[in-house]
Amino acid sequence: MEYLLLLPILLPFAAASALALPALKTAQNRRRFVAAALAAELGLTALCAAAAKGTLPLLPLGGDLCVTFALDTLGRIFALLVACMWLLSGLFAQEYMAGEEHLGRYYAFLLLTEGALMVLCCAADYLTLYLGFELMTLLALPLVLHTQTAAARRGGYQYLFYSIFGACLGLLGFYTMHTYGTGTAFVPGGTLDPARLAGHEDFVVAAAFLTVLGFGAKAGLFPLHAWLPAAHPEAPAGASALLSGVITKAGVLCLIRVVYYQFGAAFLRGTWAQYAWLALALVTVFMGSMLAYKEKLFKKRLAWSTVSQVSYILFGLALLEPIAFTGAVLHVIVHSAIKNGLFFIAGAVILKTGQTDVRALRGIGRSMPFTMGCFTVLSLGLIGIPPLGGFASKWLLAEGSLASGIPIFDWLGPVVLLVSALLTAGYLFSITIAAFFPEEGFDAAYVPHLEPGRYITVPLAVLTALTVLTGLCPGLLTGPVAALAAALC
């Protein structure tokens, strides 16, 4: 049954290669094929999540190094999230990118990036994780560069520089664990060898912090965050959604694997590395919210919002407490659904109106009532208003912070999260208010119908419903995550 793991990994690569076939050169055939491949990928991922067992050593590289795959609870959560969001983004592109000159190239790298992420999700050891991380970075770059503008190239360069620099720090963690651990396979609680570690504790703590900083770059952790607001707005809206809602979570997955399955929460708890990580996460939460509040470009505002919101997750992980860990993983799912939806909406607005500045959206709710209605619900979820998804995850994060007993951070964390929520309300509700309640003098004599078609509205409806469902029934997710947190913390 372990060979089932290869199916969701290989299918996206095979589908991307098949796009070169002459039969798939026509736009209609290509759209249908990509949609079918993404739907099949979701089905195969669900099959693996339910049936795949055991560990699959696939490619020995000498010594004790081997590319190895397995799918545990954490991997299942992330793999299903990737497959679901990729399908919705692929459907969104059917309308948003219709008539694009280089659409075949876009679809190819969309599929290839999904395959790399599946390698990451199914990795059973540090080596496989690192290879998947680097592969994902390189294959996602053409999505950032797709429009081939000067701004897109600048964003692509920043994305590549920060990602490679972060990966180098992540490689330091691999060498450290290979030297001071019993192995680089992922084991709940960590694999540090007390005999090898003796006398080298300070070095290993420093290496752990640098590793966190390196993989944190992909998640937008300060000071390695600048690539997000540079790269996300320049990519097509569907790719921006995936960069913000999913690919940043690849950094989160790597952090969980390295901290909780390699170094171990018990080893890092109470060290300066934990306190520095907590401080950087809170700085990022506040900074991202403040800059999003000041930003006027629609997609760039959402990119700064991602900088802040993903650091909610990093703060929860840094607490090294079961409740906070549960809230962090729940926020991974909730934020992915919400931010994908918000970027889809930004793309729909730009597609239908050509407007990229939030100050030009007065009255847009009268032309796009369904789209902006979804925007309002998703915004409420991101702020954390009950009973929507963001409330449950942020409540657990605040509860975990208060229960941690870490001096200063136990109360400072909830305060910063609350201030960030108020700023989030400011930079999102201002759009909703202007959309549905324009200022006096707005010409409402002629309001054209600008709603997008079903390839955009259906993914929006799904993501909005998911935001509501995760708020009404958080126990569907928190149950298995809490059991995992108990084993890791």
Helices and strands as residue ranges (DSSP letters): G 2-5, H 6-18, G 22-24, H 27-51, E 56-62, E 65-69, H 73-96, H 103-121, H 126-144, H 150-180, H 194-197, H 201-218, H 227-231, G 232-234, H 237-242, I 243-247, H 248-258, I 259-263, H 265-268, H 272-294, H 298-318, H 322-353, G 358-360, H 364-367, H 369-383, H 389-404, H 409-436, H 454-472, H 475-488
